[in-house]
């Protein structure tokens, strides 16, 4: 019988790429999500009935068990940037991985892949990083040979990093950033999916930190993005102390508005931005998985072109300048 993988968060940014790869491998893919109607786009990834979105609440044992039963491998892609509410760091990034791993072990699942993040550290000042570390520890308690993937910032067509900042360039001559000198090592989403595929197939186990071929500062990444979208903007660094004041103000506004107002940055994100987000010197990475890392320049123009002043006509207009009358 064809093998089955359950991907928690399988319609999300990373999960959909893993689902597509496993469908191409001939596996049946169960995409466990909170909103099934919004995940129907994954069904054409395979033959009729091969890729199916199913409802799951990762905060509920029975719900997790229902989508885990019968699976050969489980992959957890669920994450959050919300420090408060029901779906907070502790619930989604610490308790949910433990629940998935525990139930998967009880159901006889052979392997588990956990998508974590570079910076996962129980001693970190960031609650986000602490919860990621707690999730990793919980998974390894139940699956000592699990595959743990820690990507740096992930880029790709649906990303919330370059797309977000490229969109901000439409509103003025200044592009504000926090932690302009903090270093990142962006990794292409399909390279992360390829690493997850290795774990699903039993070709990798243990912890891997995933980064692309380029390491640059936040400021440098924004300049690369500006070059791609052909816009000139002043990249202004916001000092950490000012960013903390802003985060506090946005937090107050969020509480007073009963959650309707969500600020662009939180106090926890400010803490995270104080630490470099790059692959550790002694850590295994993409090369150890025999995956050739994809550069930003090879991918970014394919999805950021819409932020250029002339959008899809940018290339045509530039070519027209070279014509002689």
Number of C-alpha atoms within 10 A of each C-alpha: 5 9 14 21 27 26 29 30 23 27 26 18 19 25 27 23 23 28 30 21 20 25 21 13 13 14 19 23 28 25 29 29 23 16 14 16 11 11 21 15 14 21 20 14 19 21 12 9 12 18 25 22 26 20 19 23 16 25 17 12 15 13 14 22 19 13 23 29 15 16 21 19 22 24 30 25 22 23 23 13 14 15 17 11 9 11 17 17 24 21 21 22 28 23 17 26 30 22 21 26 29 18 20 26 17 13 15 14 19 16 24 31 29 25 24 26 24 24 24 20 18 16 10 16 14 21 21 29 25 20 24 27 22 20 27 26 17 21 27 19 13 19 19 14 19 25 28 25 25 23 28 24 22 24 22 22 16 14 16 13 13 23 19 10 16 21 12 15 20 15 8 9 13 14 20 18 17 20 22 20 17 18 20 24 24 26 24 26 24 22 23 28 22 19 26 28 21 18 25 24 12 17 12 20 18 14 18 24 23 29 30 26 13 16 16 18 17 22 21 17 20 21 17 17 21 22 13 19 23 15 16 13 16 12 18 13 16 14 13 16 10 11 21 19 13 17 20 16 13 19 19 16 16 15 12 11 11 9 13 10 14 14 15 9 16 22 19 18 20 19 19 20 19 17 17 19 23 23 22 14 8 7 11 15 23 21 11 12 15 11 14 12 19 18 15 20 12 9 14 20 17 12 16 20 19 17 21 21 13 15 12 12 12 16 12 10 11 11 9 10 8 8 7 5 3
